[in-house]
Amino acid sequence: MGPNRPNLPENQGRRVIQGRDEGLEEHGPRDRTAMALVGIAFLVVPLAIIARGYLPPDDVMRHAAFAVMDRTWADVIVGRPEALFDTSPGWHLFLRAVHRASGWGPEGLATFSILELALFFMLSGLPLVRRWESWAAALGLMFLTDGVLIQRFTLGRPFVLTSVTVMVLLGTSRVRDTGPFGRRHAVWLGLAALSTWVHGSWYLMAMAPGILALSGRIREALRMAAVLAAGVLLGACLTGHPWGYLAGHIAHLRSALGQTPDPRDLVMELTPGRQSLWPLALVLAAGACALVRTRSLGLLREPALLLGLLTWLLGYARVWRFYMDFSFPLLALWMAWALDEAAEGLPCRRGQALAACAILLAGTLPNRHGRWSVNGARGGLDGRLPAQASLLPDPGGILYSNSMYVFYQTFYLNPEGRWRYILAYEPGMMRAEDRAVYQALMRGEDLGKAVAPWLARMTPRDRMILDVRVAHQPPIPGLIWTRAGAGRWSGRLPAEGP
């Protein structure tokens, strides 16, 4: 440790950058071969996954489609006006730049998003550990015990940046923050600004200073909160309408998690997770090994562990994304620290790296339950095909539907379609009368009665596309129905007479 570093329990037994109080790990004796093996393994994972044709039926499709068109969400979605702002302006600006530079359409942009964000997440932990193989092994073990975790971080969605920001905030706080403004704070400021501009959901970053305060590190928590506040404001200013943008995200959160009479009105990541206990068991085992090797309780005092456990409980009982987006990265980082301590002084660094890479690849590459065979565009309607064009709305029309997958597929395959969607990527964006129809459909009420308000508003330019999983056309009179895929029907009003 540097000559001026306080001899605090949190700093004992750790190698940090000499003469700096940045909280970044020193890699000790560098083994470039071991580091190269880990780097190659991290690159292989997303490349092998997308090589299977993987495309998640999720927000990556709408981000990619939105980036190739020159319209706003108000031109695409029928919803409450205050909800139709761009929640990820920085991400869409970046994808548009990639689109202009490369000429890629939605398919290329979606593939690029999956590759880039998966790599960004896996590489982001490397500066926070002494041995790269410890981070690779921790990720691989977590992926082996809960396969949904690798799927979450290969969705190609910009929430990854917020997850990484919280992890870096606490990962760089292992060393007490007692010095002047330095590189650590510049990283915090930059990540907070970028996360706010690219993803939004700026309020989630408050968990990091909150857990520092809960750990008794009040002065450090206040300093971190001040840096984050400056970063959030900077990121909001990049949108051109900072206060409306920040307030819009709070309103969006309230609409998504407000009073919902039926849990099925929520997207899956906002429901209780009831996730596996095996990742917790792994963390405990790694901690026990480190405790035996070091005979120090320093790791158990880390705020990253405390927040990882708290968000695990939140994910289990309330909102699943707390587990996937925050508990998992924090617990994986803490496990990597424990593996760092447990491996201290052991021989054959390259052998350890090979074993870590094998664990990582075993936890990510197998196509368990067909997870990498998914292609969200498969079965969608493409207006460029004459046989399918009539199943979609005419220009100026509205697409009424009971499924967000209809929106994802149709918007992805038809980004220039000149119609709007009654249901898009979040039911909370819908107008009250339309959300009531959607909730009635989710409760399984009689189809004809449930969609009557929509039917009364339809014009010949509109279409109603329903995922009903029945062999016969929906029992809704007044519409001409055509099968639009397995379990999917497209209905339209009869053409108006001359």
Helices and strands as residue ranges (DSSP letters): G 9-11, H 32-50, H 59-67, G 73-75, G 81-83, H 89-102, H 106-124, G 126-128, H 132-145, H 148-152, H 159-171, H 183-198, G 202-206, H 207-214, H 218-237, H 242-257, G 263-265, G 268-270, H 278-294, G 298-301, H 303-317, H 320-322, I 323-327, H 328-343, H 349-364, G 368-370, H 386-389, E 398-401, H 404-413, E 420-421, G 427-429, H 432-442, H 447-450, H 452-457, E 463-467, E 480-485, E 488-492
